[in-house]
Amino acid sequence: MYCMFLRHIVSLLLLLCSSILQAASLVTADADNYRELLSRLEPGDTLLLQPGVYKKGLPVHQLNGNKDNPIIIMGPPEGPVPVFLARPGYATISMINASYIVIRNLELNGQGMAVDGVKCEGYADWAHHITLENLIIKGHGNNQQTVGISTKCPAWSWVIRSNTIMGAGTGIYLGNSDGNAPFVEGLVENNLIVDTIGYNLQIKHQNARPEIPSMPLDPSVTIIRHNVFSKEKGAATGPLARPNVLVGHWPVKGNGSKDNYEIYGNFFYQNPTEALFQGEGNLALYNNLFVNGYGNAIRIQPHNDIPRSIHVFYNTVITPETGISIISGQGSENYVQHVSANVIFASRPIAAKSQESNSIGQIEDAVDYLWKPFAPLGTMDLYPKVKNIVKLKLVDTASFRVFKDWDMDFNKRKRNEHVRGAYGGEGLNPGWLPQIERKP
């Protein structure tokens, strides 16, 4: 009797799985019919866009997949991709009240218009569990307010991965200038963002977090990892100058106030007019390479609030100005703000109250410690030479261990805990040499 009951249950489960598979479908579309097919997509459906030129935008409005069955909109995984041309007055990919959407393998050409490439729109609206992957975004450099990827509505659980953004006004701008469009629990990884007028990436400060169904309430983390951020060319000057990356504060109290940024494994390169990185609030900055031939590298300081919980460790920094500075605001003394186990070659290596186990020197000293610190990109090698590092005092890692991949170096290899800086070994570099391409 029990066996018959079990077989009945198994049969029902198989029937249910079969029904789900039949419900999901692969829909092939082209530039003529894709808008009509887009509005019909259901959870689990894939809209496969054929190569061609698309001139009517991609409105992802009221489209909702689910956790197990997202809606996928994509170009072919290999070969030519669909090219979406910008239209006056409209973001090319517009999102309103959308969830569990994956968009990949497309090219967005802004054609020099003052319109964003991807935009989540409307204060009263939202977009969550959105994945943007392998997009090429170019031609969005009309002015500094023209953005490659922008969120202007509450947005959470986004994945922005393996995209290339070239010459935009601002590469990625998450949140809104008034702090009322929170970006929560995001992942920004393996992107290449180069030659923007303003920020490569900015995540705006956040006011009190609105209560929206399914938005995370527990403390969460936004991760920024393994990206290449370069402002070698085209950067604004004077009052419009911006860092490569700026992260603003979380809500100062209530939901979200204990959220954190974990920023690691990135290559920050050149900024003729500003610092490479600026941040406030709660953040951990580790295992990154910072190279600036012009000015400051890392600047933690009040912006719209104050620096709070700050951990800066295991970074390699080369700059003719200040390497790492922490300027605390009133109230910051109640938080741990620590600079530890970095390798810094700068005229002023560190300006911070709490520092420990850093290896520092003037910029000209870098050639004695690193293989090829001043070589052109592609041959530049910031890996430590053999210096019997094991003779150094072990780094106290107790405060690092709460952060993801804290013990994996810039090359994603397990690190020796005697070693300072972004790399966790010495001798021959076993990994990628930094250049203007997506980090492998």
N, C-alpha and C positions, 0 to 999 in steps of 0.2 A: 504493500500500500504506500509506504514511504517513497519507494523508488518510482512508482507511478506519479506521485505528487511532484517529485523532483524533476522527472522528465517533462511534466506539464509546465513547470516554472521555466525550465530551460527553453522549451518551445516558444513560450510567450516572449522571453527575452530576445530570442533570435528573430521573431517576427517584428518586435519593436525596433531592433537594430536595422532590419531590412527596410522598414518603413522610413526610418530616419535617413538612410542612405538614398532611398528613392526620392525623398523630399528635396535633398540637396541636389544642385545641378550645376553643370559647367555651361555657361552661356557665352558664346562667341559673338563679338560685336565689332563694328567698324565705325568710322567717323560719321556715317549717315544715320545709323540706327541706335547708337549707344545711349542717347538720352532717354529714349522710350524704354529701353530694356533696363536702364539703371533704376528707374522708379519701381520696378517689379521685383527687385531682389529680395530674397528671404534669407533667414539664418542658414548658414552653410553653403550658400550659393557663391560661385566664382564667376565674375565677369571678366573674360579674357579679351582684352582690347588688341586688335590687330595693328601692326605698324601703319603709320599714316599721320596726317596732320589733322588735329582736332581743334576746332575754332569756337566751340560753344561751351567751354568750361566743363567743370565736373562738380555739380551741386550735390553734396552728400547731406541731404536734408531729411530728417525723420527716417533715416535708415538705421536699423538696429539688428545686429546679430546677437549672439549670446556667448557665454563663456566657452562653451564646447563647440559652437558652430558660428564663428565669425563670418561676416560678409567680406569677400576678397575681391578687390578691383585691381587688376594687374595687366602689365604688358608681358610679352613673351620673356621667358627667363634667359634666352640667348638671342643674339642678333639685334637688328634694329628695333627700337622701342617707339611706342606712340609719342608724338610730340604735341603738347597742348600749348596753343598760342594764347597769350593774354588778350583780354577784351577791355575796352575802356569802362571803368566804373565797377568792375567785378573782380573779386579774387578768383584766380583760376580754379583752385579747389576750395570750395566753400563748405564749411561744416556747421550745421545747426541741429541740435538735439539728435546727435548720432552716437552710437556706441558699438563696440566690438567690430571695428572696421579695420581692415588691412589694405593699404594702398602701396603698391610696389612697381618698380621697373617702368617708370614714366619719365619723360623729360618735360619740364615746364620752362617755356621761353617767355619772359616778360616783355620782350620787344621794346624795352626802354620806357614802358608806360608806368605811371604812378599807381600800380596795383600790386597786391601781395600775391605770392605764389600759392601758399596754403594758408587759410585763415579760418579759425574757429570764431564765430561771430555772435554778438548779442549778449548783454549783461544778464538778461532773464533766461538765456538758453544755456546749453552745456554741451560738452563732448567728452566722452570717457572711453578708456580702453581702445585707443586709436594707435595703430602702428603705421608709420611712414618709413618706407624702406627702399633703398636703392633708387632714390629720385635724383635726377640731375636738374638743378635749378640755376638758371642763368638769365641775364638780361633784366635783372630787377634792381638796377642801380640808378634809377631815375633821380632819387634823392635819398637822404639819410632815413626818411620815414618809410621807404619802400622796403618790404621785408620778404625774405624767402619763405620762412615758416613762422606764423604768428598765431597766438591764442588771445582772443579778446573776450572770452567767456570763461566761466569756471571749467577747468579741464583737469582730469586726473587719470592716472595709469596710462599715460602715453609712452610709446616707444618710438624714438626718433633715431634711426639706425642706418649706417652705411650710405648716407646721402652726400652728394657733392654740391656745394653752394658757392658760386663764383661771382665776385664783383657786385654783390647786393648792397643796397643802402644799409641794411642791417641783416645779418644772416638769419638768426633765430631770435625771436622776441616773444617770451612766454610770460603772460600776465598783461596788466594794463598800467599806465602811468599813475593812476590814482590808487592803485593797490587793491582794487575791487574785483579782480578776475584771477583768483588763485590758480596756480599750477601746482599740483600735488602728486607725489609718489610717481615721478617721471623717471625715464631712463633715456639718456642721450649718449649714444656710443658709436664709435668708429666712423664718425663723420669727418669730412674735409670741408672746412669753411675758410675761404681765402679772399683777401683784397676787398674787404667791405669798407664802406665809407665810415660807418659807425661800428657798433659792436659786431664781433663774430657771433656772440651769444650773450643775451641778457635774460635773466629771470628776475622779474620785478618783485619788489617788496609786497607783503600781504597784510591787509587789515584784518579785522575779525572775520573768521571763516564762516561763510553762510552754511546753513543746514540744508543740504540737498540729498535726497535719497541716494544711497550707495556711495557717496563721497566718503573717503576714509576719515574716521574720527580718532582712531588710535595714532600715536606717534608713528610717522612714516619717514622714508628716506627718498630723496631724489639723487640719482647717481649720474655723474658726468664722467665718462671714462673712455680712454683710448681714442680720443679725437685729435685732429690736427687743427690748430687755430693760428692763422697767420694774417698779419696786417702789414706785410712788407710793402705793398703798393696801394695807392688810392685813398689813404686814410685822411679824414677831415682834420683840420688844424684849428688852433685857437679855441674858442668856447665850445665848439662842436666836437672836439677831440674826445675819443672814447677808448677805454681799455678793450683788449681782445675779448675778455669775458668779465661780466659783472653779475654777481648774485646778491639779491636783496634779502632783507630779513623776513622771517616767518611772522605770523601773528604774535604780538608781544604777550598775549595771555589767552587762555582758553584753548579750544581745539586748534592743533597745529603749532602751538608755541614750543613744543619739544621736537618738532621735525628737524631734520638735519640734511645737509648736503655732504655727499661723499664724492670727492673730485680726485680722480687718480688715473695714472697711466697716460696722461695727455702730453702732447708736444705743443708748447706755446712758443711762437716764433715771431719776433720783430714787431715793434710798434714805434714809429718815429715820433709820435706825439703824446703818448700816454703810457701807463703801466700795462703789463701783460695781463694781470689779474687784479680784480678788486672785489672785496666781499665784506659782508657784515652778517650779523645773526649767528646761527649755529652752523659751523662747517668744519670739515676735515679735508685737508689738502695734502696729498701724499703721492709718492712714486711718479712725479711729473718731471719733465724737462722744461726749463725756462731759458730761452736764449733771446736777449734783446741787445742789439748793438747801439741803442740810442738812449734809453732811459731806464726807469725802474722796472722791477720784475713783479713782485708780490706786494700788494698794499691792502692791508686789512684796516678799515677805518669806518667811522660813522658815515652813513649816507642818508637814509631815511630813518634809521634808528641807530643802534650801537652794535659793535661786535660783542657777541655773547660767548658761547662755548666755541673755542678756536683751537684746533690742533693742526699744526703745520710740521710735517715730518717726512723724511726720506725723499726730499726733492733735490735735484741738481740745478743750480742757478748760475748763469753767466750774464753779467750786465756791467756797464761802466758806472752806473749810479747805485741806487739802493737795492739790495737783494730782497730782503724780507723785512717789512715794517708792520708793526701792529700799533695803531693809534687808538687807544681806548677812550670811550666816552664815559660820561658820568653814569655809574651803575655797572660798568664792565668789571669792576673789581670783585663782584660777586661770582664771577665765572672763571673757570680754568682757561687760560690762554697761553699756549705753550709752543715753542719752536725747538724742535729736537731732531738730531740725526740727519741734518741736511748737509749738502756740500755746496758752498757758495763762494764764487769768485766775483767780487764787486768792490767798488771804492768804499762803500759802506755796507758790509755784508748783512748785518742784522741790527734792527732798531726795535727791540722788544724787551719787556721786563723779565720774562721767564724764558730762559734758553739753556739748552743742555746738549752736550755730545755732538755739536756741530763741527764740521771741518770747514774752515774759512781761509780766505786769502784774497789778495788783490787780483784783478782780472788777468794780469800778465802771468800770475802764478799757475793759471789753469793748465798750461802746457807741461808743467812738471808733474801734474797729477792725472790728467786725462789724455787720451791718445791723440785726438785731432780736434781740439775744441774750436779752432778757427778755420777749419777747412770748409769748402763749399758744401752745400747740402748734397746728400748722397754719399759723400765721403766723410763729412763731419762725424766724429766718433767721441762721445762723451763718457765712454766706459773707462773706469779707473785702470791705470797701469798697475803692474804688480808692485805693491808697496808693503808687503807683509801686514796686511790689514788686520789679520788675526791677533796681532800684538796690541791693537787698540782695545780699550775697555768695551765690554759688551754693552750694547744699547739697552736701556731699560724700556721694554716694550709693553709694560703693563697697561698704559693708557691707550695703546694703539689697537688692542686686540678686539675691541668692540666693532671695528670698522671692517667692511667687506674687503677681502683680498689684501689686507694690510701687509701680509708677509710675502706677497708675490710682487716682484720688482717690475720695472718698466717693460721688460721683456716677457712678463708673465711667468717668470721662473722663481722658484723658491729661493729666498734670500738668506745669506749668511748674516746672522744678527750682530756680527762685529762691524758690518759695512754701513757707511753713511751714504746718503744720496739716493738717486732714483734707481741705480743698478745695485743688485745684491751680490756681486762678485767682483773679481779683478782678473786682469789678463786679457785674453782674447774675447771680444764681444761676440756672443753667440746669436745675437738677434738683429733686428731691423735697424739700419742706419737712417736717422731722421731726414725726411725730405718732404716736398709738397705733393703728397699723395695720401690716400687713405692708409692708415696704419694697418698692416696685415693682422 
